[in-house]
């Protein structure tokens, strides 16, 4: 299981009390993530939030936010797959593709997540 270090002891005790296990292995992990920015793209029935992972001013990943896709699909009776495909196509049409430059307008809003634990 993964948990925040502040909850490790409580979770370990719960596992020992509530299961048949007689031991628990525990390891500390550190996550390093790419800096990211967010934008929105227009689809036929609204807008979808899109996460842009980047490094050195270049886009590496362009990913519609699942919650945004799911909400829009449910609101308009469409499949999540259709809304996702439409959002990806809209992002491509806007030039938001891996290898492209991170738009200047999003550089100031980009969030650095390269620190451990973020």
N, C-alpha and C positions, 0 to 999 in steps of 0.2 A: 504494500500500500504506500501511497505517497501522501505526505502531510507536511505542514509547516513545522520547523524544528520545535517551536513552542508547544506543539500538540503531541510530539513524539511519545513522551512518557505516558500520557493519558491514553493514547491509542494503543500503545504496547500493552498497558495494563488491561485494557478492554479486550484485546485479542487473547491474552492469557486467561482471563476470567471467563470469556464468553465462547471459547472454542475448545477443541480437544488438543490443540497444539501444546507442546512442552517447551517450545523455544521460538524466539523471533530473531531473525537477522536484521540488523539495522545499519544503513549506510547513508552518509550525507551525499547529496547531489548538488551540483551547481549547474544552472541553466544559463546559457549565453544565447541571446536572440538578436536578430538583425534589427536595426532601427526601422521604425515604420511610420507611415503617415496614412491618413484616411481621407477619402473623397467619396462622392456619390456619383452614380451614373443613372441616367434616365432609362427606364424600360417602359413598355407599353402601358402599364397601369400604375406607374409611380416611380419611385427612386429606390435604389439599393446602395447601401454602404459598401465600400470596397476598401480593403486593407492593402497597402502598398509597402512591401518589404524592400529595403534598398541598402546599398553600400556604395560609398564613393560617388554619390550622385546618380547611380544607375539602378533601375528597377531590377530586382531579382525574382520577386513573386508578386502576383496580382491576384487577390483572392476575395471574391464577394463574401461579406459577413453572413454566416448561416442564419443567425437570428433575423436579420433584415430580409433575407430571401424567404424564410419560413413565414414571417408575419405578412409579407406582401402576398405570398401565394395563398395563405389562408383567407386573407381579407377579400381576395378577388376570385376564390374558387379555382385557382390554377394549381398545377403540380409544382412542387419545389424544383424538380428537374428542369421544367420549362423556364421558370423565372431565373434559375441559376444560369442556364444556357444563354438567355437573353441578356443577363447582366455581364457575362463574360464577353459576349459579342459587342455590347455597348462599350465596355472597357477597351477592347481591341480597336474599335472605331475611333475612340478618343486618343489612341496612341499609347494607351497604358498597357504595355507589353514588356516582358522580361528583355532586358538589354537596352530599353529606351531610357532617356534621361528622366529623372524625377522632375516633374513640373516645378518650375521656379516658385510658383504660388504656394506650393506645399512644403517647400524646404524649411521655412521658419516654423511650421506646425509639426514637423516630424518629431517623433518621440524616440529617444535613444533608449534601447532596452538591452544594451550590452553589459549591463552590470549584473552581478550575481543576484539571484533571487527575484528578478523582475520578470 
